[in-house]
Amino acid sequence: MQQGELRQGTEERDQGLLKLLELPGLQEEDRLEIQALLEQLTALQAENTRLRKMIHRLSAGNKPKMSTKLKEALYE
């Protein structure tokens, strides 16, 4: 699944949850629970994004800066 597809699915889910808050028969306790879940979801999405960036940065750092052939030629 591509990043854009993930983002679109997340936005659709968030919109669906926001619509739940507008239901006329919803108890205040349930409304507060849904709001708490939305806040937790937002925090987890932000943490996921930060972790993905960190993993990408760390994995990119493990790659050699120059090719082995070039390095050997420079040392000769």
N, CA, C, O and CB atoms as a CASP TS submission, in Angstrom:
PFRMAT TS
TARGET T0000
AUTHOR 0000-0000-0000
METHOD Language model
MODEL 1
PARENT N/A
ATOM      1  N   MET     1       0.845  -1.177   0.000  1.00  0.00           N
ATOM      2  CA  MET     1       0.000   0.000   0.000  1.00  0.00           C
ATOM      3  C   MET     1       0.892   1.243   0.000  1.00  0.00           C
ATOM      4  O   MET     1       1.840   1.340   0.780  1.00  0.00           O
ATOM      5  CB  MET     1      -0.962  -0.004   1.224  1.00  0.00           C
ATOM      6  N   GLN     2       0.582   2.176  -0.871  1.00  0.00           N
ATOM      7  CA  GLN     2       1.387   3.380  -1.029  1.00  0.00           C
ATOM      8  C   GLN     2       1.061   4.400   0.055  1.00  0.00           C
ATOM      9  O   GLN     2       0.007   4.327   0.687  1.00  0.00           O
ATOM     10  CB  GLN     2       1.167   3.990  -2.411  1.00  0.00           C
ATOM     11  N   GLN     3       1.962   5.343   0.266  1.00  0.00           N
ATOM     12  CA  GLN     3       1.797   6.382   1.282  1.00  0.00           C
ATOM     13  C   GLN     3       0.533   7.194   1.042  1.00  0.00           C
ATOM     14  O   GLN     3      -0.190   7.496   1.991  1.00  0.00           O
ATOM     15  CB  GLN     3       3.013   7.304   1.302  1.00  0.00           C
ATOM     16  N   GLY     4       0.249   7.556  -0.210  1.00  0.00           N
ATOM     17  CA  GLY     4      -0.945   8.326  -0.532  1.00  0.00           C
ATOM     18  C   GLY     4      -2.215   7.554  -0.213  1.00  0.00           C
ATOM     19  O   GLY     4      -3.189   8.121   0.281  1.00  0.00           O
ATOM     20  N   GLU     5      -2.199   6.247  -0.500  1.00  0.00           N
ATOM     21  CA  GLU     5      -3.361   5.417  -0.184  1.00  0.00           C
ATOM     22  C   GLU     5      -3.564   5.329   1.319  1.00  0.00           C
ATOM     23  O   GLU     5      -4.697   5.369   1.799  1.00  0.00           O
ATOM     24  CB  GLU     5      -3.201   4.013  -0.780  1.00  0.00           C
ATOM     25  N   LEU     6      -2.475   5.209   2.061  1.00  0.00           N
ATOM     26  CA  LEU     6      -2.571   5.167   3.518  1.00  0.00           C
ATOM     27  C   LEU     6      -3.154   6.463   4.052  1.00  0.00           C
ATOM     28  O   LEU     6      -4.020   6.453   4.927  1.00  0.00           O
ATOM     29  CB  LEU     6      -1.196   4.907   4.144  1.00  0.00           C
ATOM     30  N   ARG     7      -2.676   7.570   3.524  1.00  0.00           N
ATOM     31  CA  ARG     7      -3.140   8.880   3.979  1.00  0.00           C
ATOM     32  C   ARG     7      -4.628   9.054   3.668  1.00  0.00           C
ATOM     33  O   ARG     7      -5.389   9.560   4.494  1.00  0.00           O
ATOM     34  CB  ARG     7      -2.315  10.008   3.317  1.00  0.00           C
ATOM     35  N   GLN     8      -5.035   8.627   2.461  1.00  0.00           N
ATOM     36  CA  GLN     8      -6.438   8.758   2.076  1.00  0.00           C
ATOM     37  C   GLN     8      -7.315   7.884   2.972  1.00  0.00           C
ATOM     38  O   GLN     8      -8.372   8.333   3.416  1.00  0.00           O
ATOM     39  CB  GLN     8      -6.632   8.375   0.592  1.00  0.00           C
ATOM     40  N   GLY     9      -6.902   6.660   3.243  1.00  0.00           N
ATOM     41  CA  GLY     9      -7.661   5.772   4.121  1.00  0.00           C
ATOM     42  C   GLY     9      -7.774   6.333   5.516  1.00  0.00           C
ATOM     43  O   GLY     9      -8.820   6.216   6.153  1.00  0.00           O
ATOM     44  N   THR    10      -6.712   6.941   5.995  1.00  0.00           N
ATOM     45  CA  THR    10      -6.707   7.551   7.318  1.00  0.00           C
ATOM     46  C   THR    10      -7.661   8.726   7.372  1.00  0.00           C
ATOM     47  O   THR    10      -8.399   8.885   8.345  1.00  0.00           O
ATOM     48  CB  THR    10      -5.301   7.999   7.698  1.00  0.00           C
ATOM     49  N   GLU    11      -7.655   9.547   6.342  1.00  0.00           N
ATOM     50  CA  GLU    11      -8.551  10.703   6.312  1.00  0.00           C
ATOM     51  C   GLU    11     -10.006  10.262   6.275  1.00  0.00           C
ATOM     52  O   GLU    11     -10.850  10.858   6.944  1.00  0.00           O
ATOM     53  CB  GLU    11      -8.242  11.592   5.106  1.00  0.00           C
ATOM     54  N   GLU    12     -10.308   9.230   5.503  1.00  0.00           N
ATOM     55  CA  GLU    12     -11.676   8.714   5.438  1.00  0.00           C
ATOM     56  C   GLU    12     -12.114   8.163   6.787  1.00  0.00           C
ATOM     57  O   GLU    12     -13.245   8.384   7.218  1.00  0.00           O
ATOM     58  CB  GLU    12     -11.789   7.626   4.365  1.00  0.00           C
ATOM     59  N   ARG    13     -11.212   7.446   7.452  1.00  0.00           N
ATOM     60  CA  ARG    13     -11.535   6.893   8.769  1.00  0.00           C
ATOM     61  C   ARG    13     -11.768   8.010   9.772  1.00  0.00           C
ATOM     62  O   ARG    13     -12.711   7.950  10.561  1.00  0.00           O
ATOM     63  CB  ARG    13     -10.413   5.966   9.262  1.00  0.00           C
ATOM     64  N   ASP    14     -10.920   9.024   9.746  1.00  0.00           N
ATOM     65  CA  ASP    14     -11.076  10.157  10.657  1.00  0.00           C
ATOM     66  C   ASP    14     -12.401  10.871  10.429  1.00  0.00           C
ATOM     67  O   ASP    14     -13.079  11.258  11.381  1.00  0.00           O
ATOM     68  CB  ASP    14      -9.917  11.138  10.487  1.00  0.00           C
ATOM     69  N   GLN    15     -12.770  11.045   9.153  1.00  0.00           N
ATOM     70  CA  GLN    15     -14.048  11.692   8.843  1.00  0.00           C
ATOM     71  C   GLN    15     -15.213  10.854   9.362  1.00  0.00           C
ATOM     72  O   GLN    15     -16.198  11.393   9.868  1.00  0.00           O
ATOM     73  CB  GLN    15     -14.189  11.915   7.323  1.00  0.00           C
ATOM     74  N   GLY    16     -15.095   9.544   9.236  1.00  0.00           N
ATOM     75  CA  GLY    16     -16.138   8.654   9.750  1.00  0.00           C
ATOM     76  C   GLY    16     -16.275   8.761  11.254  1.00  0.00           C
ATOM     77  O   GLY    16     -17.387   8.766  11.781  1.00  0.00           O
ATOM     78  N   LEU    17     -15.156   8.846  11.947  1.00  0.00           N
ATOM     79  CA  LEU    17     -15.199   8.977  13.405  1.00  0.00           C
ATOM     80  C   LEU    17     -15.763  10.327  13.826  1.00  0.00           C
ATOM     81  O   LEU    17     -16.487  10.416  14.817  1.00  0.00           O
ATOM     82  CB  LEU    17     -13.803   8.791  13.997  1.00  0.00           C
ATOM     83  N   LEU    18     -15.438  11.367  13.086  1.00  0.00           N
ATOM     84  CA  LEU    18     -15.996  12.684  13.395  1.00  0.00           C
ATOM     85  C   LEU    18     -17.507  12.702  13.191  1.00  0.00           C
ATOM     86  O   LEU    18     -18.225  13.378  13.929  1.00  0.00           O
ATOM     87  CB  LEU    18     -15.337  13.760  12.527  1.00  0.00           C
ATOM     88  N   LYS    19     -17.993  11.962  12.193  1.00  0.00           N
ATOM     89  CA  LYS    19     -19.433  11.869  11.971  1.00  0.00           C
ATOM     90  C   LYS    19     -20.117  11.162  13.137  1.00  0.00           C
ATOM     91  O   LYS    19     -21.256  11.479  13.480  1.00  0.00           O
ATOM     92  CB  LYS    19     -19.726  11.131  10.660  1.00  0.00           C
ATOM     93  N   LEU    20     -19.414  10.195  13.748  1.00  0.00           N
ATOM     94  CA  LEU    20     -19.977   9.518  14.914  1.00  0.00           C
ATOM     95  C   LEU    20     -20.275  10.504  16.039  1.00  0.00           C
ATOM     96  O   LEU    20     -21.261  10.354  16.760  1.00  0.00           O
ATOM     97  CB  LEU    20     -19.021   8.434  15.410  1.00  0.00           C
ATOM     98  N   LEU    21     -19.427  11.503  16.182  1.00  0.00           N
ATOM     99  CA  LEU    21     -19.625  12.494  17.248  1.00  0.00           C
ATOM    100  C   LEU    21     -20.908  13.294  17.047  1.00  0.00           C
ATOM    101  O   LEU    21     -21.447  13.855  18.000  1.00  0.00           O
ATOM    102  CB  LEU    21     -18.432  13.443  17.314  1.00  0.00           C
ATOM    103  N   GLU    22     -21.396  13.347  15.809  1.00  0.00           N
ATOM    104  CA  GLU    22     -22.573  14.150  15.492  1.00  0.00           C
ATOM    105  C   GLU    22     -23.875  13.361  15.582  1.00  0.00           C
ATOM    106  O   GLU    22     -24.948  13.923  15.361  1.00  0.00           O
ATOM    107  CB  GLU    22     -22.434  14.731  14.112  1.00  0.00           C
ATOM    108  N   LEU    23     -23.803  12.073  15.902  1.00  0.00           N
ATOM    109  CA  LEU    23     -25.025  11.268  15.997  1.00  0.00           C
ATOM    110  C   LEU    23     -25.924  11.822  17.094  1.00  0.00           C
ATOM    111  O   LEU    23     -25.448  12.117  18.191  1.00  0.00           O
ATOM    112  CB  LEU    23     -24.688   9.778  16.274  1.00  0.00           C
ATOM    113  N   PRO    24     -27.219  11.969  16.813  1.00  0.00           N
ATOM    114  CA  PRO    24     -28.116  12.603  17.784  1.00  0.00           C
ATOM    115  C   PRO    24     -28.325  11.798  19.069  1.00  0.00           C
ATOM    116  O   PRO    24     -28.489  12.400  20.130  1.00  0.00           O
ATOM    117  CB  PRO    24     -29.443  12.844  17.144  1.00  0.00           C
ATOM    118  N   GLY    25     -28.325  10.483  19.018  1.00  0.00           N
ATOM    119  CA  GLY    25     -28.601   9.679  20.209  1.00  0.00           C
ATOM    120  C   GLY    25     -27.364   9.310  21.009  1.00  0.00           C
ATOM    121  O   GLY    25     -27.444   8.486  21.919  1.00  0.00           O
ATOM    122  N   LEU    26     -26.247   9.890  20.693  1.00  0.00           N
ATOM    123  CA  LEU    26     -24.976   9.534  21.337  1.00  0.00           C
ATOM    124  C   LEU    26     -24.899  10.122  22.746  1.00  0.00           C
ATOM    125  O   LEU    26     -25.124  11.314  22.956  1.00  0.00           O
ATOM    126  CB  LEU    26     -23.783  10.029  20.490  1.00  0.00           C
ATOM    127  N   GLN    27     -24.581   9.268  23.688  1.00  0.00           N
ATOM    128  CA  GLN    27     -24.423   9.705  25.082  1.00  0.00           C
ATOM    129  C   GLN    27     -23.148  10.537  25.209  1.00  0.00           C
ATOM    130  O   GLN    27     -22.187  10.340  24.466  1.00  0.00           O
ATOM    131  CB  GLN    27     -24.378   8.480  26.053  1.00  0.00           C
ATOM    132  N   GLU    28     -23.155  11.455  26.145  1.00  0.00           N
ATOM    133  CA  GLU    28     -21.985  12.323  26.354  1.00  0.00           C
ATOM    134  C   GLU    28     -20.744  11.498  26.709  1.00  0.00           C
ATOM    135  O   GLU    28     -19.637  11.815  26.274  1.00  0.00           O
ATOM    136  CB  GLU    28     -22.272  13.352  27.471  1.00  0.00           C
ATOM    137  N   GLU    29     -20.934  10.449  27.493  1.00  0.00           N
ATOM    138  CA  GLU    29     -19.817   9.576  27.873  1.00  0.00           C
ATOM    139  C   GLU    29     -19.203   8.922  26.632  1.00  0.00           C
ATOM    140  O   GLU    29     -17.981   8.835  26.507  1.00  0.00           O
ATOM    141  CB  GLU    29     -20.292   8.489  28.873  1.00  0.00           C
ATOM    142  N   ASP    30     -20.056   8.469  25.726  1.00  0.00           N
ATOM    143  CA  ASP    30     -19.570   7.854  24.480  1.00  0.00           C
ATOM    144  C   ASP    30     -18.879   8.891  23.598  1.00  0.00           C
ATOM    145  O   ASP    30     -17.875   8.592  22.952  1.00  0.00           O
ATOM    146  CB  ASP    30     -20.737   7.197  23.708  1.00  0.00           C
ATOM    147  N   ARG    31     -19.408  10.084  23.573  1.00  0.00           N
ATOM    148  CA  ARG    31     -18.815  11.171  22.788  1.00  0.00           C
ATOM    149  C   ARG    31     -17.403  11.478  23.292  1.00  0.00           C
ATOM    150  O   ARG    31     -16.478  11.663  22.502  1.00  0.00           O
ATOM    151  CB  ARG    31     -19.701  12.442  22.859  1.00  0.00           C
ATOM    152  N   LEU    32     -17.254  11.528  24.609  1.00  0.00           N
ATOM    153  CA  LEU    32     -15.936  11.791  25.192  1.00  0.00           C
ATOM    154  C   LEU    32     -14.959  10.658  24.890  1.00  0.00           C
ATOM    155  O   LEU    32     -13.776  10.898  24.648  1.00  0.00           O
ATOM    156  CB  LEU    32     -16.053  11.989  26.706  1.00  0.00           C
ATOM    157  N   GLU    33     -15.459   9.430  24.904  1.00  0.00           N
ATOM    158  CA  GLU    33     -14.612   8.275  24.596  1.00  0.00           C
ATOM    159  C   GLU    33     -14.135   8.324  23.145  1.00  0.00           C
ATOM    160  O   GLU    33     -12.971   8.040  22.862  1.00  0.00           O
ATOM    161  CB  GLU    33     -15.373   6.962  24.860  1.00  0.00           C
ATOM    162  N   ILE    34     -15.027   8.680  22.238  1.00  0.00           N
ATOM    163  CA  ILE    34     -14.650   8.792  20.822  1.00  0.00           C
ATOM    164  C   ILE    34     -13.627   9.907  20.640  1.00  0.00           C
ATOM    165  O   ILE    34     -12.673   9.745  19.879  1.00  0.00           O
ATOM    166  CB  ILE    34     -15.898   9.056  19.938  1.00  0.00           C
ATOM    167  N   GLN    35     -13.806  11.024  21.317  1.00  0.00           N
ATOM    168  CA  GLN    35     -12.838  12.122  21.217  1.00  0.00           C
ATOM    169  C   GLN    35     -11.479  11.694  21.748  1.00  0.00           C
ATOM    170  O   GLN    35     -10.449  12.036  21.167  1.00  0.00           O
ATOM    171  CB  GLN    35     -13.338  13.355  21.984  1.00  0.00           C
ATOM    172  N   ALA    36     -11.467  10.947  22.851  1.00  0.00           N
ATOM    173  CA  ALA    36     -10.203  10.461  23.410  1.00  0.00           C
ATOM    174  C   ALA    36      -9.520   9.510  22.427  1.00  0.00           C
ATOM    175  O   ALA    36      -8.301   9.554  22.260  1.00  0.00           O
ATOM    176  CB  ALA    36     -10.444   9.752  24.767  1.00  0.00           C
ATOM    177  N   LEU    37     -10.306   8.653  21.779  1.00  0.00           N
ATOM    178  CA  LEU    37      -9.740   7.726  20.795  1.00  0.00           C
ATOM    179  C   LEU    37      -9.176   8.473  19.588  1.00  0.00           C
ATOM    180  O   LEU    37      -8.128   8.102  19.058  1.00  0.00           O
ATOM    181  CB  LEU    37     -10.804   6.722  20.338  1.00  0.00           C
ATOM    182  N   LEU    38      -9.867   9.516  19.160  1.00  0.00           N
ATOM    183  CA  LEU    38      -9.361  10.328  18.046  1.00  0.00           C
ATOM    184  C   LEU    38      -8.039  10.991  18.406  1.00  0.00           C
ATOM    185  O   LEU    38      -7.122  11.037  17.586  1.00  0.00           O
ATOM    186  CB  LEU    38     -10.389  11.394  17.649  1.00  0.00           C
ATOM    187  N   GLU    39      -7.938  11.502  19.618  1.00  0.00           N
ATOM    188  CA  GLU    39      -6.686  12.134  20.049  1.00  0.00           C
ATOM    189  C   GLU    39      -5.567  11.115  20.118  1.00  0.00           C
ATOM    190  O   GLU    39      -4.439  11.397  19.714  1.00  0.00           O
ATOM    191  CB  GLU    39      -6.861  12.813  21.412  1.00  0.00           C
ATOM    192  N   GLN    40      -5.872   9.927  20.629  1.00  0.00           N
ATOM    193  CA  GLN    40      -4.868   8.868  20.709  1.00  0.00           C
ATOM    194  C   GLN    40      -4.447   8.432  19.305  1.00  0.00           C
ATOM    195  O   GLN    40      -3.263   8.207  19.050  1.00  0.00           O
ATOM    196  CB  GLN    40      -5.412   7.661  21.508  1.00  0.00           C
ATOM    197  N   LEU    41      -5.401   8.317  18.410  1.00  0.00           N
ATOM    198  CA  LEU    41      -5.111   7.947  17.030  1.00  0.00           C
ATOM    199  C   LEU    41      -4.188   8.963  16.371  1.00  0.00           C
ATOM    200  O   LEU    41      -3.236   8.595  15.682  1.00  0.00           O
ATOM    201  CB  LEU    41      -6.404   7.819  16.232  1.00  0.00           C
ATOM    202  N   THR    42      -4.473  10.234  16.584  1.00  0.00           N
ATOM    203  CA  THR    42      -3.640  11.297  16.012  1.00  0.00           C
ATOM    204  C   THR    42      -2.217  11.225  16.553  1.00  0.00           C
ATOM    205  O   THR    42      -1.253  11.367  15.801  1.00  0.00           O
ATOM    206  CB  THR    42      -4.248  12.677  16.310  1.00  0.00           C
ATOM    207  N   ALA    43      -2.089  11.004  17.859  1.00  0.00           N
ATOM    208  CA  ALA    43      -0.761  10.906  18.470  1.00  0.00           C
ATOM    209  C   ALA    43       0.002   9.694  17.925  1.00  0.00           C
ATOM    210  O   ALA    43       1.199   9.782  17.653  1.00  0.00           O
ATOM    211  CB  ALA    43      -0.882  10.812  20.005  1.00  0.00           C
ATOM    212  N   LEU    44      -0.685   8.579  17.768  1.00  0.00           N
ATOM    213  CA  LEU    44      -0.033   7.374  17.247  1.00  0.00           C
ATOM    214  C   LEU    44       0.377   7.533  15.796  1.00  0.00           C
ATOM    215  O   LEU    44       1.425   7.033  15.386  1.00  0.00           O
ATOM    216  CB  LEU    44      -0.951   6.176  17.388  1.00  0.00           C
ATOM    217  N   GLN    45      -0.441   8.226  15.015  1.00  0.00           N
ATOM    218  CA  GLN    45      -0.079   8.475  13.619  1.00  0.00           C
ATOM    219  C   GLN    45       1.172   9.350  13.534  1.00  0.00           C
ATOM    220  O   GLN    45       2.049   9.107  12.705  1.00  0.00           O
ATOM    221  CB  GLN    45      -1.249   9.143  12.868  1.00  0.00           C
ATOM    222  N   ALA    46       1.248  10.358  14.387  1.00  0.00           N
ATOM    223  CA  ALA    46       2.424  11.234  14.395  1.00  0.00           C
ATOM    224  C   ALA    46       3.668  10.448  14.825  1.00  0.00           C
ATOM    225  O   ALA    46       4.738  10.613  14.240  1.00  0.00           O
ATOM    226  CB  ALA    46       2.198  12.444  15.340  1.00  0.00           C
ATOM    227  N   GLU    47       3.528   9.599  15.840  1.00  0.00           N
ATOM    228  CA  GLU    47       4.652   8.790  16.296  1.00  0.00           C
ATOM    229  C   GLU    47       5.093   7.816  15.205  1.00  0.00           C
ATOM    230  O   GLU    47       6.290   7.607  15.005  1.00  0.00           O
ATOM    231  CB  GLU    47       4.280   8.025  17.574  1.00  0.00           C
ATOM    232  N   ASN    48       4.133   7.221  14.501  1.00  0.00           N
ATOM    233  CA  ASN    48       4.440   6.313  13.415  1.00  0.00           C
ATOM    234  C   ASN    48       5.239   7.025  12.330  1.00  0.00           C
ATOM    235  O   ASN    48       6.212   6.478  11.813  1.00  0.00           O
ATOM    236  CB  ASN    48       3.158   5.725  12.834  1.00  0.00           C
ATOM    237  N   THR    49       4.832   8.233  11.989  1.00  0.00           N
ATOM    238  CA  THR    49       5.541   9.016  10.980  1.00  0.00           C
ATOM    239  C   THR    49       6.972   9.306  11.432  1.00  0.00           C
ATOM    240  O   THR    49       7.913   9.165  10.652  1.00  0.00           O
ATOM    241  CB  THR    49       4.795  10.332  10.696  1.00  0.00           C
ATOM    242  N   ARG    50       7.132   9.709  12.688  1.00  0.00           N
ATOM    243  CA  ARG    50       8.483   9.981  13.212  1.00  0.00           C
ATOM    244  C   ARG    50       9.352   8.733  13.185  1.00  0.00           C
ATOM    245  O   ARG    50      10.522   8.797  12.809  1.00  0.00           O
ATOM    246  CB  ARG    50       8.404  10.524  14.644  1.00  0.00           C
ATOM    247  N   LEU    51       8.787   7.603  13.581  1.00  0.00           N
ATOM    248  CA  LEU    51       9.556   6.359  13.584  1.00  0.00           C
ATOM    249  C   LEU    51       9.947   5.921  12.174  1.00  0.00           C
ATOM    250  O   LEU    51      11.060   5.444  11.952  1.00  0.00           O
ATOM    251  CB  LEU    51       8.758   5.256  14.260  1.00  0.00           C
ATOM    252  N   ARG    52       9.030   6.086  11.228  1.00  0.00           N
ATOM    253  CA  ARG    52       9.348   5.737   9.838  1.00  0.00           C
ATOM    254  C   ARG    52      10.494   6.599   9.313  1.00  0.00           C
ATOM    255  O   ARG    52      11.390   6.102   8.630  1.00  0.00           O
ATOM    256  CB  ARG    52       8.105   5.903   8.939  1.00  0.00           C
ATOM    257  N   LYS    53      10.460   7.892   9.634  1.00  0.00           N
ATOM    258  CA  LYS    53      11.540   8.782   9.192  1.00  0.00           C
ATOM    259  C   LYS    53      12.862   8.386   9.834  1.00  0.00           C
ATOM    260  O   LYS    53      13.902   8.400   9.176  1.00  0.00           O
ATOM    261  CB  LYS    53      11.207  10.245   9.528  1.00  0.00           C
ATOM    262  N   MET    54      12.825   8.032  11.120  1.00  0.00           N
ATOM    263  CA  MET    54      14.053   7.642  11.805  1.00  0.00           C
ATOM    264  C   MET    54      14.611   6.352  11.215  1.00  0.00           C
ATOM    265  O   MET    54      15.819   6.245  11.003  1.00  0.00           O
ATOM    266  CB  MET    54      13.799   7.473  13.308  1.00  0.00           C
ATOM    267  N   ILE    55      13.758   5.382  10.951  1.00  0.00           N
ATOM    268  CA  ILE    55      14.208   4.123  10.352  1.00  0.00           C
ATOM    269  C   ILE    55      14.816   4.383   8.981  1.00  0.00           C
ATOM    270  O   ILE    55      15.857   3.823   8.636  1.00  0.00           O
ATOM    271  CB  ILE    55      13.038   3.119  10.238  1.00  0.00           C
ATOM    272  N   HIS    56      14.164   5.233   8.207  1.00  0.00           N
ATOM    273  CA  HIS    56      14.691   5.562   6.877  1.00  0.00           C
ATOM    274  C   HIS    56      16.060   6.229   6.988  1.00  0.00           C
ATOM    275  O   HIS    56      16.980   5.899   6.240  1.00  0.00           O
ATOM    276  CB  HIS    56      13.711   6.483   6.119  1.00  0.00           C
ATOM    277  N   ARG    57      16.187   7.168   7.925  1.00  0.00           N
ATOM    278  CA  ARG    57      17.450   7.869   8.120  1.00  0.00           C
ATOM    279  C   ARG    57      18.549   6.907   8.563  1.00  0.00           C
ATOM    280  O   ARG    57      19.675   6.975   8.071  1.00  0.00           O
ATOM    281  CB  ARG    57      17.283   8.988   9.148  1.00  0.00           C
ATOM    282  N   LEU    58      18.219   6.008   9.498  1.00  0.00           N
ATOM    283  CA  LEU    58      19.220   5.064   9.992  1.00  0.00           C
ATOM    284  C   LEU    58      19.620   4.056   8.918  1.00  0.00           C
ATOM    285  O   LEU    58      20.797   3.717   8.789  1.00  0.00           O
ATOM    286  CB  LEU    58      18.692   4.330  11.222  1.00  0.00           C
ATOM    287  N   SER    59      18.658   3.584   8.160  1.00  0.00           N
ATOM    288  CA  SER    59      18.995   2.605   7.121  1.00  0.00           C
ATOM    289  C   SER    59      19.805   3.260   6.006  1.00  0.00           C
ATOM    290  O   SER    59      20.665   2.613   5.408  1.00  0.00           O
ATOM    291  CB  SER    59      17.716   1.965   6.544  1.00  0.00           C
ATOM    292  N   ALA    60      19.546   4.518   5.722  1.00  0.00           N
ATOM    293  CA  ALA    60      20.313   5.227   4.695  1.00  0.00           C
ATOM    294  C   ALA    60      21.739   5.476   5.174  1.00  0.00           C
ATOM    295  O   ALA    60      22.660   5.544   4.360  1.00  0.00           O
ATOM    296  CB  ALA    60      19.630   6.563   4.330  1.00  0.00           C
ATOM    297  N   GLY    61      21.932   5.612   6.470  1.00  0.00           N
ATOM    298  CA  GLY    61      23.258   5.860   7.027  1.00  0.00           C
ATOM    299  C   GLY    61      24.168   4.655   6.974  1.00  0.00           C
ATOM    300  O   GLY    61      25.387   4.800   7.063  1.00  0.00           O
ATOM    301  N   ASN    62      23.608   3.475   6.832  1.00  0.00           N
ATOM    302  CA  ASN    62      24.411   2.253   6.809  1.00  0.00           C
ATOM    303  C   ASN    62      24.988   1.950   5.436  1.00  0.00           C
ATOM    304  O   ASN    62      25.831   1.063   5.300  1.00  0.00           O
ATOM    305  CB  ASN    62      23.581   1.088   7.267  1.00  0.00           C
ATOM    306  N   LYS    63      24.548   2.670   4.429  1.00  0.00           N
ATOM    307  CA  LYS    63      25.034   2.419   3.078  1.00  0.00           C
ATOM    308  C   LYS    63      26.406   3.080   2.888  1.00  0.00           C
ATOM    309  O   LYS    63      26.651   4.166   3.413  1.00  0.00           O
ATOM    310  CB  LYS    63      24.020   2.947   2.025  1.00  0.00           C
ATOM    311  N   PRO    64      27.286   2.429   2.146  1.00  0.00           N
ATOM    312  CA  PRO    64      28.599   3.037   1.921  1.00  0.00           C
ATOM    313  C   PRO    64      28.471   4.332   1.124  1.00  0.00           C
ATOM    314  O   PRO    64      27.590   4.478   0.276  1.00  0.00           O
ATOM    315  CB  PRO    64      29.525   2.055   1.188  1.00  0.00           C
ATOM    316  N   LYS    65      29.361   5.256   1.416  1.00  0.00           N
ATOM    317  CA  LYS    65      29.322   6.570   0.769  1.00  0.00           C
ATOM    318  C   LYS    65      29.891   6.525  -0.640  1.00  0.00           C
ATOM    319  O   LYS    65      29.507   7.324  -1.492  1.00  0.00           O
ATOM    320  CB  LYS    65      30.088   7.588   1.597  1.00  0.00           C
ATOM    321  N   MET    66      30.796   5.603  -0.886  1.00  0.00           N
ATOM    322  CA  MET    66      31.344   5.463  -2.227  1.00  0.00           C
ATOM    323  C   MET    66      31.457   3.978  -2.545  1.00  0.00           C
ATOM    324  O   MET    66      31.482   3.138  -1.646  1.00  0.00           O
ATOM    325  CB  MET    66      32.729   6.174  -2.353  1.00  0.00           C
ATOM    326  N   SER    67      31.523   3.672  -3.820  1.00  0.00           N
ATOM    327  CA  SER    67      31.571   2.271  -4.231  1.00  0.00           C
ATOM    328  C   SER    67      32.892   1.641  -3.783  1.00  0.00           C
ATOM    329  O   SER    67      33.882   2.337  -3.559  1.00  0.00           O
ATOM    330  CB  SER    67      31.401   2.146  -5.767  1.00  0.00           C
ATOM    331  N   THR    68      32.888   0.347  -3.661  1.00  0.00           N
ATOM    332  CA  THR    68      34.084  -0.390  -3.245  1.00  0.00           C
ATOM    333  C   THR    68      35.203  -0.226  -4.265  1.00  0.00           C
ATOM    334  O   THR    68      36.369  -0.077  -3.899  1.00  0.00           O
ATOM    335  CB  THR    68      33.759  -1.879  -3.053  1.00  0.00           C
ATOM    336  N   LYS    69      34.845  -0.255  -5.541  1.00  0.00           N
ATOM    337  CA  LYS    69      35.864  -0.111  -6.596  1.00  0.00           C
ATOM    338  C   LYS    69      36.532   1.267  -6.507  1.00  0.00           C
ATOM    339  O   LYS    69      37.750   1.384  -6.642  1.00  0.00           O
ATOM    340  CB  LYS    69      35.228  -0.311  -8.007  1.00  0.00           C
ATOM    341  N   LEU    70      35.738   2.286  -6.283  1.00  0.00           N
ATOM    342  CA  LEU    70      36.291   3.636  -6.174  1.00  0.00           C
ATOM    343  C   LEU    70      37.193   3.739  -4.946  1.00  0.00           C
ATOM    344  O   LEU    70      38.269   4.333  -5.005  1.00  0.00           O
ATOM    345  CB  LEU    70      35.158   4.685  -6.100  1.00  0.00           C
ATOM    346  N   LYS    71      36.756   3.168  -3.857  1.00  0.00           N
ATOM    347  CA  LYS    71      37.554   3.202  -2.637  1.00  0.00           C
ATOM    348  C   LYS    71      38.888   2.503  -2.829  1.00  0.00           C
ATOM    349  O   LYS    71      39.925   3.016  -2.409  1.00  0.00           O
ATOM    350  CB  LYS    71      36.793   2.561  -1.488  1.00  0.00           C
ATOM    351  N   GLU    72      38.871   1.331  -3.464  1.00  0.00           N
ATOM    352  CA  GLU    72      40.101   0.599  -3.729  1.00  0.00           C
ATOM    353  C   GLU    72      41.025   1.368  -4.655  1.00  0.00           C
ATOM    354  O   GLU    72      42.241   1.363  -4.464  1.00  0.00           O
ATOM    355  CB  GLU    72      39.785  -0.756  -4.324  1.00  0.00           C
ATOM    356  N   ALA    73      40.463   2.029  -5.655  1.00  0.00           N
ATOM    357  CA  ALA    73      41.273   2.805  -6.592  1.00  0.00           C
ATOM    358  C   ALA    73      41.920   3.980  -5.870  1.00  0.00           C
ATOM    359  O   ALA    73      43.067   4.316  -6.166  1.00  0.00           O
ATOM    360  CB  ALA    73      40.414   3.306  -7.776  1.00  0.00           C
ATOM    361  N   LEU    74      41.239   4.598  -4.957  1.00  0.00           N
ATOM    362  CA  LEU    74      41.802   5.725  -4.213  1.00  0.00           C
ATOM    363  C   LEU    74      42.927   5.288  -3.287  1.00  0.00           C
ATOM    364  O   LEU    74      43.886   6.032  -3.079  1.00  0.00           O
ATOM    365  CB  LEU    74      40.715   6.416  -3.408  1.00  0.00           C
ATOM    366  N   TYR    75      42.819   4.096  -2.734  1.00  0.00           N
ATOM    367  CA  TYR    75      43.841   3.611  -1.800  1.00  0.00           C
ATOM    368  C   TYR    75      45.084   3.101  -2.523  1.00  0.00           C
ATOM    369  O   TYR    75      46.120   2.917  -1.884  1.00  0.00           O
ATOM    370  CB  TYR    75      43.267   2.503  -0.927  1.00  0.00           C
ATOM    371  N   GLU    76      45.017   2.868  -3.833  1.00  0.00           N
ATOM    372  CA  GLU    76      46.189   2.363  -4.564  1.00  0.00           C
ATOM    373  C   GLU    76      47.206   3.440  -4.795  1.00  0.00           C
ATOM    374  O   GLU    76      48.251   3.184  -5.394  1.00  0.00           O
ATOM    375  CB  GLU    76      45.778   1.770  -5.888  1.00  0.00           C
TER
END
